[in-house]
């Protein structure tokens, strides 16, 4: 099945990212807005401690940043 223009563009971006990661091309990697952090918190009702590894993916559209994806995993 042939890819649409958008699918082909995304596939090309994924391949470019793969190559930049292998090559350690910092300038290419800096074009991707990714935020990684560890979140520490306490649940309000139970009082349990929470520790999450979080990844946020942002895209700049005109003068604003839009959150595209967020993923968290319990540590």
PDB file of N, CA, C and O in Angstrom:
ATOM      1  N   UNK A   1       0.845  -1.178   0.000  1.00  0.00           N
ATOM      2  CA  UNK A   1       0.000   0.000   0.000  1.00  0.00           C
ATOM      3  C   UNK A   1       0.894   1.246   0.000  1.00  0.00           C
ATOM      4  O   UNK A   1       1.833   1.325   0.791  1.00  0.00           O
ATOM      5  N   UNK A   2       0.626   2.179  -0.839  1.00  0.00           N
ATOM      6  CA  UNK A   2       1.407   3.410  -0.943  1.00  0.00           C
ATOM      7  C   UNK A   2       1.120   4.323   0.246  1.00  0.00           C
ATOM      8  O   UNK A   2       0.002   4.364   0.757  1.00  0.00           O
ATOM      9  N   UNK A   3       2.143   5.048   0.673  1.00  0.00           N
ATOM     10  CA  UNK A   3       1.985   5.982   1.784  1.00  0.00           C
ATOM     11  C   UNK A   3       1.447   7.307   1.271  1.00  0.00           C
ATOM     12  O   UNK A   3       1.732   7.723   0.148  1.00  0.00           O
ATOM     13  N   UNK A   4       0.658   7.962   2.123  1.00  0.00           N
ATOM     14  CA  UNK A   4       0.212   9.314   1.796  1.00  0.00           C
ATOM     15  C   UNK A   4       1.400  10.256   1.971  1.00  0.00           C
ATOM     16  O   UNK A   4       2.442   9.862   2.495  1.00  0.00           O
ATOM     17  N   UNK A   5       1.237  11.489   1.532  1.00  0.00           N
ATOM     18  CA  UNK A   5       2.303  12.472   1.691  1.00  0.00           C
ATOM     19  C   UNK A   5       2.698  12.670   3.142  1.00  0.00           C
ATOM     20  O   UNK A   5       3.884  12.771   3.456  1.00  0.00           O
ATOM     21  N   UNK A   6       1.705  12.726   4.038  1.00  0.00           N
ATOM     22  CA  UNK A   6       1.994  12.903   5.461  1.00  0.00           C
ATOM     23  C   UNK A   6       2.713  11.694   6.039  1.00  0.00           C
ATOM     24  O   UNK A   6       3.659  11.842   6.812  1.00  0.00           O
ATOM     25  N   UNK A   7       2.268  10.506   5.668  1.00  0.00           N
ATOM     26  CA  UNK A   7       2.917   9.293   6.173  1.00  0.00           C
ATOM     27  C   UNK A   7       4.365   9.215   5.709  1.00  0.00           C
ATOM     28  O   UNK A   7       5.250   8.843   6.479  1.00  0.00           O
ATOM     29  N   UNK A   8       4.603   9.564   4.456  1.00  0.00           N
ATOM     30  CA  UNK A   8       5.965   9.559   3.924  1.00  0.00           C
ATOM     31  C   UNK A   8       6.832  10.585   4.651  1.00  0.00           C
ATOM     32  O   UNK A   8       7.997  10.317   4.945  1.00  0.00           O
ATOM     33  N   UNK A   9       6.271  11.751   4.939  1.00  0.00           N
ATOM     34  CA  UNK A   9       7.016  12.797   5.640  1.00  0.00           C
ATOM     35  C   UNK A   9       7.375  12.348   7.057  1.00  0.00           C
ATOM     36  O   UNK A   9       8.491  12.586   7.519  1.00  0.00           O
ATOM     37  N   UNK A  10       6.440  11.706   7.743  1.00  0.00           N
ATOM     38  CA  UNK A  10       6.707  11.209   9.099  1.00  0.00           C
ATOM     39  C   UNK A  10       7.753  10.100   9.042  1.00  0.00           C
ATOM     40  O   UNK A  10       8.662  10.066   9.872  1.00  0.00           O
ATOM     41  N   UNK A  11       7.636   9.208   8.087  1.00  0.00           N
ATOM     42  CA  UNK A  11       8.631   8.138   7.938  1.00  0.00           C
ATOM     43  C   UNK A  11      10.021   8.714   7.691  1.00  0.00           C
ATOM     44  O   UNK A  11      11.007   8.225   8.241  1.00  0.00           O
ATOM     45  N   UNK A  12      10.096   9.747   6.867  1.00  0.00           N
ATOM     46  CA  UNK A  12      11.381  10.392   6.596  1.00  0.00           C
ATOM     47  C   UNK A  12      11.933  11.050   7.858  1.00  0.00           C
ATOM     48  O   UNK A  12      13.139  11.001   8.101  1.00  0.00           O
ATOM     49  N   UNK A  13      11.066  11.664   8.663  1.00  0.00           N
ATOM     50  CA  UNK A  13      11.504  12.302   9.909  1.00  0.00           C
ATOM     51  C   UNK A  13      12.015  11.256  10.901  1.00  0.00           C
ATOM     52  O   UNK A  13      13.006  11.486  11.594  1.00  0.00           O
ATOM     53  N   UNK A  14      11.343  10.118  10.968  1.00  0.00           N
ATOM     54  CA  UNK A  14      11.785   9.036  11.855  1.00  0.00           C
ATOM     55  C   UNK A  14      13.152   8.521  11.416  1.00  0.00           C
ATOM     56  O   UNK A  14      14.031   8.296  12.248  1.00  0.00           O
ATOM     57  N   UNK A  15      13.326   8.337  10.124  1.00  0.00           N
ATOM     58  CA  UNK A  15      14.615   7.867   9.599  1.00  0.00           C
ATOM     59  C   UNK A  15      15.711   8.899   9.857  1.00  0.00           C
ATOM     60  O   UNK A  15      16.829   8.526  10.214  1.00  0.00           O
ATOM     61  N   UNK A  16      15.417  10.175   9.687  1.00  0.00           N
ATOM     62  CA  UNK A  16      16.392  11.229   9.963  1.00  0.00           C
ATOM     63  C   UNK A  16      16.779  11.227  11.437  1.00  0.00           C
ATOM     64  O   UNK A  16      17.952  11.403  11.768  1.00  0.00           O
ATOM     65  N   UNK A  17      15.808  11.031  12.324  1.00  0.00           N
ATOM     66  CA  UNK A  17      16.083  10.958  13.757  1.00  0.00           C
ATOM     67  C   UNK A  17      16.971   9.758  14.060  1.00  0.00           C
ATOM     68  O   UNK A  17      17.926   9.878  14.827  1.00  0.00           O
ATOM     69  N   UNK A  18      16.674   8.610  13.474  1.00  0.00           N
ATOM     70  CA  UNK A  18      17.470   7.405  13.692  1.00  0.00           C
ATOM     71  C   UNK A  18      18.927   7.650  13.294  1.00  0.00           C
ATOM     72  O   UNK A  18      19.847   7.312  14.039  1.00  0.00           O
ATOM     73  N   UNK A  19      19.125   8.235  12.126  1.00  0.00           N
ATOM     74  CA  UNK A  19      20.476   8.512  11.645  1.00  0.00           C
ATOM     75  C   UNK A  19      21.191   9.531  12.531  1.00  0.00           C
ATOM     76  O   UNK A  19      22.384   9.386  12.798  1.00  0.00           O
ATOM     77  N   UNK A  20      20.470  10.566  12.992  1.00  0.00           N
ATOM     78  CA  UNK A  20      21.068  11.584  13.861  1.00  0.00           C
ATOM     79  C   UNK A  20      21.478  10.977  15.194  1.00  0.00           C
ATOM     80  O   UNK A  20      22.517  11.341  15.743  1.00  0.00           O
ATOM     81  N   UNK A  21      20.674  10.053  15.724  1.00  0.00           N
ATOM     82  CA  UNK A  21      21.005   9.411  16.990  1.00  0.00           C
ATOM     83  C   UNK A  21      22.248   8.541  16.837  1.00  0.00           C
ATOM     84  O   UNK A  21      23.120   8.543  17.707  1.00  0.00           O
ATOM     85  N   UNK A  22      22.333   7.804  15.743  1.00  0.00           N
ATOM     86  CA  UNK A  22      23.494   6.945  15.514  1.00  0.00           C
ATOM     87  C   UNK A  22      24.749   7.787  15.335  1.00  0.00           C
ATOM     88  O   UNK A  22      25.808   7.451  15.867  1.00  0.00           O
ATOM     89  N   UNK A  23      24.633   8.876  14.589  1.00  0.00           N
ATOM     90  CA  UNK A  23      25.788   9.729  14.300  1.00  0.00           C
ATOM     91  C   UNK A  23      26.132  10.677  15.450  1.00  0.00           C
ATOM     92  O   UNK A  23      27.216  11.261  15.465  1.00  0.00           O
ATOM     93  N   UNK A  24      25.223  10.836  16.407  1.00  0.00           N
ATOM     94  CA  UNK A  24      25.442  11.801  17.481  1.00  0.00           C
ATOM     95  C   UNK A  24      25.406  13.231  16.972  1.00  0.00           C
ATOM     96  O   UNK A  24      26.133  14.095  17.462  1.00  0.00           O
ATOM     97  N   UNK A  25      24.551  13.473  15.985  1.00  0.00           N
ATOM     98  CA  UNK A  25      24.433  14.790  15.346  1.00  0.00           C
ATOM     99  C   UNK A  25      23.585  15.709  16.223  1.00  0.00           C
ATOM    100  O   UNK A  25      22.359  15.736  16.117  1.00  0.00           O
ATOM    101  N   UNK A  26      24.264  16.462  17.093  1.00  0.00           N
ATOM    102  CA  UNK A  26      23.556  17.306  18.067  1.00  0.00           C
ATOM    103  C   UNK A  26      22.660  18.352  17.402  1.00  0.00           C
ATOM    104  O   UNK A  26      21.548  18.592  17.873  1.00  0.00           O
ATOM    105  N   UNK A  27      23.122  18.975  16.321  1.00  0.00           N
ATOM    106  CA  UNK A  27      22.314  20.012  15.675  1.00  0.00           C
ATOM    107  C   UNK A  27      21.006  19.435  15.137  1.00  0.00           C
ATOM    108  O   UNK A  27      19.966  20.089  15.203  1.00  0.00           O
ATOM    109  N   UNK A  28      21.055  18.223  14.611  1.00  0.00           N
ATOM    110  CA  UNK A  28      19.824  17.590  14.126  1.00  0.00           C
ATOM    111  C   UNK A  28      18.925  17.202  15.288  1.00  0.00           C
ATOM    112  O   UNK A  28      17.704  17.338  15.206  1.00  0.00           O
ATOM    113  N   UNK A  29      19.528  16.716  16.373  1.00  0.00           N
ATOM    114  CA  UNK A  29      18.727  16.290  17.526  1.00  0.00           C
ATOM    115  C   UNK A  29      18.090  17.474  18.252  1.00  0.00           C
ATOM    116  O   UNK A  29      17.022  17.330  18.845  1.00  0.00           O
ATOM    117  N   UNK A  30      18.731  18.632  18.211  1.00  0.00           N
ATOM    118  CA  UNK A  30      18.186  19.814  18.881  1.00  0.00           C
ATOM    119  C   UNK A  30      16.936  20.355  18.206  1.00  0.00           C
ATOM    120  O   UNK A  30      16.253  21.198  18.787  1.00  0.00           O
ATOM    121  N   UNK A  31      16.609  19.897  16.985  1.00  0.00           N
ATOM    122  CA  UNK A  31      15.397  20.342  16.297  1.00  0.00           C
ATOM    123  C   UNK A  31      14.144  19.695  16.896  1.00  0.00           C
ATOM    124  O   UNK A  31      13.030  20.162  16.662  1.00  0.00           O
ATOM    125  N   UNK A  32      14.338  18.585  17.694  1.00  0.00           N
ATOM    126  CA  UNK A  32      13.195  17.848  18.249  1.00  0.00           C
ATOM    127  C   UNK A  32      12.989  18.287  19.680  1.00  0.00           C
ATOM    128  O   UNK A  32      13.903  18.152  20.494  1.00  0.00           O
ATOM    129  N   UNK A  33      11.795  18.819  20.024  1.00  0.00           N
ATOM    130  CA  UNK A  33      11.542  19.310  21.381  1.00  0.00           C
ATOM    131  C   UNK A  33      11.049  18.155  22.247  1.00  0.00           C
ATOM    132  O   UNK A  33       9.876  17.783  22.205  1.00  0.00           O
ATOM    133  N   UNK A  34      11.959  17.602  23.023  1.00  0.00           N
ATOM    134  CA  UNK A  34      11.629  16.518  23.937  1.00  0.00           C
ATOM    135  C   UNK A  34      12.052  16.937  25.335  1.00  0.00           C
ATOM    136  O   UNK A  34      13.111  17.534  25.525  1.00  0.00           O
ATOM    137  N   UNK A  35      11.216  16.618  26.305  1.00  0.00           N
ATOM    138  CA  UNK A  35      11.527  16.914  27.700  1.00  0.00           C
ATOM    139  C   UNK A  35      11.396  15.613  28.470  1.00  0.00           C
ATOM    140  O   UNK A  35      10.370  14.937  28.411  1.00  0.00           O
ATOM    141  N   UNK A  36      12.452  15.277  29.192  1.00  0.00           N
ATOM    142  CA  UNK A  36      12.416  14.080  30.033  1.00  0.00           C
ATOM    143  C   UNK A  36      12.689  14.513  31.461  1.00  0.00           C
ATOM    144  O   UNK A  36      13.581  15.322  31.714  1.00  0.00           O
ATOM    145  N   UNK A  37      11.916  13.970  32.393  1.00  0.00           N
ATOM    146  CA  UNK A  37      12.173  14.291  33.786  1.00  0.00           C
ATOM    147  C   UNK A  37      11.603  13.206  34.684  1.00  0.00           C
ATOM    148  O   UNK A  37      10.807  12.368  34.260  1.00  0.00           O
ATOM    149  N   UNK A  38      12.034  13.248  35.929  1.00  0.00           N
ATOM    150  CA  UNK A  38      11.496  12.336  36.943  1.00  0.00           C
ATOM    151  C   UNK A  38      10.587  13.165  37.840  1.00  0.00           C
ATOM    152  O   UNK A  38      10.997  14.191  38.383  1.00  0.00           O
ATOM    153  N   UNK A  39       9.351  12.707  37.988  1.00  0.00           N
ATOM    154  CA  UNK A  39       8.346  13.383  38.799  1.00  0.00           C
ATOM    155  C   UNK A  39       8.248  12.675  40.154  1.00  0.00           C
ATOM    156  O   UNK A  39       8.057  11.461  40.218  1.00  0.00           O
ATOM    157  N   UNK A  40       8.381  13.448  41.230  1.00  0.00           N
ATOM    158  CA  UNK A  40       8.214  12.925  42.588  1.00  0.00           C
ATOM    159  C   UNK A  40       6.979  13.593  43.176  1.00  0.00           C
ATOM    160  O   UNK A  40       6.836  14.813  43.102  1.00  0.00           O
ATOM    161  N   UNK A  41       6.100  12.809  43.751  1.00  0.00           N
ATOM    162  CA  UNK A  41       4.894  13.378  44.347  1.00  0.00           C
ATOM    163  C   UNK A  41       4.319  12.475  45.412  1.00  0.00           C
ATOM    164  O   UNK A  41       4.831  11.387  45.677  1.00  0.00           O
ATOM    165  N   UNK A  42       3.246  12.945  46.017  1.00  0.00           N
ATOM    166  CA  UNK A  42       2.527  12.188  47.030  1.00  0.00           C
ATOM    167  C   UNK A  42       1.050  12.192  46.671  1.00  0.00           C
ATOM    168  O   UNK A  42       0.478  13.247  46.394  1.00  0.00           O
ATOM    169  N   UNK A  43       0.430  11.013  46.674  1.00  0.00           N
ATOM    170  CA  UNK A  43      -1.002  10.929  46.379  1.00  0.00           C
ATOM    171  C   UNK A  43      -1.779  11.579  47.517  1.00  0.00           C
ATOM    172  O   UNK A  43      -1.494  11.342  48.691  1.00  0.00           O
ATOM    173  N   UNK A  44      -2.758  12.393  47.162  1.00  0.00           N
ATOM    174  CA  UNK A  44      -3.484  13.174  48.169  1.00  0.00           C
ATOM    175  C   UNK A  44      -4.205  12.313  49.204  1.00  0.00           C
ATOM    176  O   UNK A  44      -4.014  12.505  50.405  1.00  0.00           O
ATOM    177  N   UNK A  45      -5.023  11.374  48.757  1.00  0.00           N
ATOM    178  CA  UNK A  45      -5.848  10.607  49.692  1.00  0.00           C
ATOM    179  C   UNK A  45      -5.055   9.520  50.412  1.00  0.00           C
ATOM    180  O   UNK A  45      -5.153   9.386  51.632  1.00  0.00           O
ATOM    181  N   UNK A  46      -4.276   8.749  49.668  1.00  0.00           N
ATOM    182  CA  UNK A  46      -3.569   7.614  50.255  1.00  0.00           C
ATOM    183  C   UNK A  46      -2.264   7.998  50.936  1.00  0.00           C
ATOM    184  O   UNK A  46      -1.817   7.308  51.852  1.00  0.00           O
ATOM    185  N   UNK A  47      -1.649   9.095  50.496  1.00  0.00           N
ATOM    186  CA  UNK A  47      -0.378   9.508  51.053  1.00  0.00           C
ATOM    187  C   UNK A  47       0.809   8.735  50.508  1.00  0.00           C
ATOM    188  O   UNK A  47       1.935   8.920  50.970  1.00  0.00           O
ATOM    189  N   UNK A  48       0.568   7.860  49.519  1.00  0.00           N
ATOM    190  CA  UNK A  48       1.647   7.075  48.912  1.00  0.00           C
ATOM    191  C   UNK A  48       2.582   7.982  48.128  1.00  0.00           C
ATOM    192  O   UNK A  48       2.159   8.960  47.513  1.00  0.00           O
ATOM    193  N   UNK A  49       3.864   7.634  48.164  1.00  0.00           N
ATOM    194  CA  UNK A  49       4.850   8.353  47.355  1.00  0.00           C
ATOM    195  C   UNK A  49       4.753   7.854  45.915  1.00  0.00           C
ATOM    196  O   UNK A  49       4.544   6.665  45.674  1.00  0.00           O
ATOM    197  N   UNK A  50       4.905   8.765  44.968  1.00  0.00           N
ATOM    198  CA  UNK A  50       4.836   8.441  43.549  1.00  0.00           C
ATOM    199  C   UNK A  50       6.128   8.924  42.892  1.00  0.00           C
ATOM    200  O   UNK A  50       6.579  10.043  43.136  1.00  0.00           O
ATOM    201  N   UNK A  51       6.712   8.074  42.061  1.00  0.00           N
ATOM    202  CA  UNK A  51       7.905   8.448  41.305  1.00  0.00           C
ATOM    203  C   UNK A  51       7.698   7.975  39.867  1.00  0.00           C
ATOM    204  O   UNK A  51       7.576   6.777  39.610  1.00  0.00           O
ATOM    205  N   UNK A  52       7.659   8.929  38.934  1.00  0.00           N
ATOM    206  CA  UNK A  52       7.399   8.628  37.528  1.00  0.00           C
ATOM    207  C   UNK A  52       8.516   9.174  36.651  1.00  0.00           C
ATOM    208  O   UNK A  52       9.036  10.262  36.895  1.00  0.00           O
ATOM    209  N   UNK A  53       8.874   8.412  35.634  1.00  0.00           N
ATOM    210  CA  UNK A  53       9.756   8.889  34.575  1.00  0.00           C
ATOM    211  C   UNK A  53       8.832   9.386  33.478  1.00  0.00           C
ATOM    212  O   UNK A  53       7.991   8.627  32.995  1.00  0.00           O
ATOM    213  N   UNK A  54       8.966  10.643  33.073  1.00  0.00           N
ATOM    214  CA  UNK A  54       8.026  11.258  32.142  1.00  0.00           C
ATOM    215  C   UNK A  54       8.751  11.773  30.903  1.00  0.00           C
ATOM    216  O   UNK A  54       9.840  12.339  30.992  1.00  0.00           O
ATOM    217  N   UNK A  55       8.125  11.565  29.748  1.00  0.00           N
ATOM    218  CA  UNK A  55       8.625  12.068  28.479  1.00  0.00           C
ATOM    219  C   UNK A  55       7.523  12.905  27.844  1.00  0.00           C
ATOM    220  O   UNK A  55       6.390  12.444  27.706  1.00  0.00           O
ATOM    221  N   UNK A  56       7.854  14.135  27.459  1.00  0.00           N
ATOM    222  CA  UNK A  56       6.918  15.039  26.795  1.00  0.00           C
ATOM    223  C   UNK A  56       7.474  15.378  25.415  1.00  0.00           C
ATOM    224  O   UNK A  56       8.668  15.643  25.274  1.00  0.00           O
ATOM    225  N   UNK A  57       6.623  15.370  24.408  1.00  0.00           N
ATOM    226  CA  UNK A  57       7.002  15.740  23.052  1.00  0.00           C
ATOM    227  C   UNK A  57       6.211  16.984  22.673  1.00  0.00           C
ATOM    228  O   UNK A  57       4.982  16.989  22.731  1.00  0.00           O
ATOM    229  N   UNK A  58       6.924  18.042  22.283  1.00  0.00           N
ATOM    230  CA  UNK A  58       6.314  19.326  21.963  1.00  0.00           C
ATOM    231  C   UNK A  58       6.572  19.698  20.506  1.00  0.00           C
ATOM    232  O   UNK A  58       7.594  19.322  19.933  1.00  0.00           O
ATOM    233  N   UNK A  59       5.650  20.430  19.920  1.00  0.00           N
ATOM    234  CA  UNK A  59       5.785  20.923  18.557  1.00  0.00           C
ATOM    235  C   UNK A  59       5.468  22.411  18.551  1.00  0.00           C
ATOM    236  O   UNK A  59       4.452  22.845  19.095  1.00  0.00           O
ATOM    237  N   UNK A  60       6.345  23.182  17.933  1.00  0.00           N
ATOM    238  CA  UNK A  60       6.095  24.615  17.844  1.00  0.00           C
ATOM    239  C   UNK A  60       5.213  24.902  16.643  1.00  0.00           C
ATOM    240  O   UNK A  60       5.546  24.528  15.518  1.00  0.00           O
ATOM    241  N   UNK A  61       4.100  25.559  16.876  1.00  0.00           N
ATOM    242  CA  UNK A  61       3.179  25.970  15.820  1.00  0.00           C
ATOM    243  C   UNK A  61       2.987  27.469  15.939  1.00  0.00           C
ATOM    244  O   UNK A  61       2.405  27.958  16.907  1.00  0.00           O
ATOM    245  N   UNK A  62       3.479  28.187  14.954  1.00  0.00           N
ATOM    246  CA  UNK A  62       3.487  29.642  14.959  1.00  0.00           C
ATOM    247  C   UNK A  62       4.225  30.107  16.208  1.00  0.00           C
ATOM    248  O   UNK A  62       5.405  29.790  16.359  1.00  0.00           O
ATOM    249  N   UNK A  63       3.583  30.840  17.102  1.00  0.00           N
ATOM    250  CA  UNK A  63       4.261  31.353  18.291  1.00  0.00           C
ATOM    251  C   UNK A  63       3.960  30.551  19.550  1.00  0.00           C
ATOM    252  O   UNK A  63       4.277  31.002  20.651  1.00  0.00           O
ATOM    253  N   UNK A  64       3.357  29.377  19.414  1.00  0.00           N
ATOM    254  CA  UNK A  64       2.981  28.588  20.581  1.00  0.00           C
ATOM    255  C   UNK A  64       3.549  27.175  20.480  1.00  0.00           C
ATOM    256  O   UNK A  64       3.772  26.659  19.385  1.00  0.00           O
ATOM    257  N   UNK A  65       3.778  26.560  21.637  1.00  0.00           N
ATOM    258  CA  UNK A  65       4.199  25.167  21.692  1.00  0.00           C
ATOM    259  C   UNK A  65       2.994  24.313  22.029  1.00  0.00           C
ATOM    260  O   UNK A  65       2.237  24.632  22.946  1.00  0.00           O
ATOM    261  N   UNK A  66       2.813  23.230  21.293  1.00  0.00           N
ATOM    262  CA  UNK A  66       1.687  22.325  21.486  1.00  0.00           C
ATOM    263  C   UNK A  66       2.226  20.981  21.966  1.00  0.00           C
ATOM    264  O   UNK A  66       3.157  20.428  21.380  1.00  0.00           O
ATOM    265  N   UNK A  67       1.628  20.462  23.041  1.00  0.00           N
ATOM    266  CA  UNK A  67       2.025  19.149  23.550  1.00  0.00           C
ATOM    267  C   UNK A  67       1.433  18.081  22.646  1.00  0.00           C
ATOM    268  O   UNK A  67       0.213  17.975  22.519  1.00  0.00           O
ATOM    269  N   UNK A  68       2.286  17.297  22.025  1.00  0.00           N
ATOM    270  CA  UNK A  68       1.823  16.243  21.118  1.00  0.00           C
ATOM    271  C   UNK A  68       1.630  14.918  21.831  1.00  0.00           C
ATOM    272  O   UNK A  68       0.690  14.179  21.541  1.00  0.00           O
ATOM    273  N   UNK A  69       2.529  14.617  22.770  1.00  0.00           N
ATOM    274  CA  UNK A  69       2.458  13.312  23.437  1.00  0.00           C
ATOM    275  C   UNK A  69       3.082  13.414  24.813  1.00  0.00           C
ATOM    276  O   UNK A  69       3.991  14.210  25.053  1.00  0.00           O
ATOM    277  N   UNK A  70       2.566  12.580  25.715  1.00  0.00           N
ATOM    278  CA  UNK A  70       3.114  12.478  27.063  1.00  0.00           C
ATOM    279  C   UNK A  70       3.068  11.006  27.440  1.00  0.00           C
ATOM    280  O   UNK A  70       2.048  10.337  27.270  1.00  0.00           O
ATOM    281  N   UNK A  71       4.185  10.516  27.953  1.00  0.00           N
ATOM    282  CA  UNK A  71       4.226   9.136  28.406  1.00  0.00           C
ATOM    283  C   UNK A  71       4.907   9.100  29.753  1.00  0.00           C
ATOM    284  O   UNK A  71       5.923   9.764  29.960  1.00  0.00           O
ATOM    285  N   UNK A  72       4.356   8.330  30.670  1.00  0.00           N
ATOM    286  CA  UNK A  72       4.947   8.208  31.990  1.00  0.00           C
ATOM    287  C   UNK A  72       5.035   6.731  32.359  1.00  0.00           C
ATOM    288  O   UNK A  72       4.170   5.929  32.006  1.00  0.00           O
ATOM    289  N   UNK A  73       6.099   6.396  33.076  1.00  0.00           N
ATOM    290  CA  UNK A  73       6.295   5.026  33.550  1.00  0.00           C
ATOM    291  C   UNK A  73       6.668   5.087  35.023  1.00  0.00           C
ATOM    292  O   UNK A  73       7.481   5.914  35.436  1.00  0.00           O
ATOM    293  N   UNK A  74       6.073   4.214  35.802  1.00  0.00           N
ATOM    294  CA  UNK A  74       6.346   4.179  37.230  1.00  0.00           C
ATOM    295  C   UNK A  74       7.747   3.632  37.480  1.00  0.00           C
ATOM    296  O   UNK A  74       8.144   2.614  36.913  1.00  0.00           O
ATOM    297  N   UNK A  75       8.481   4.327  38.337  1.00  0.00           N
ATOM    298  CA  UNK A  75       9.835   3.871  38.706  1.00  0.00           C
ATOM    299  C   UNK A  75       9.808   3.155  40.021  1.00  0.00           C
ATOM    300  O   UNK A  75      10.848   2.699  40.498  1.00  0.00           O
TER     301      UNK A  75
END
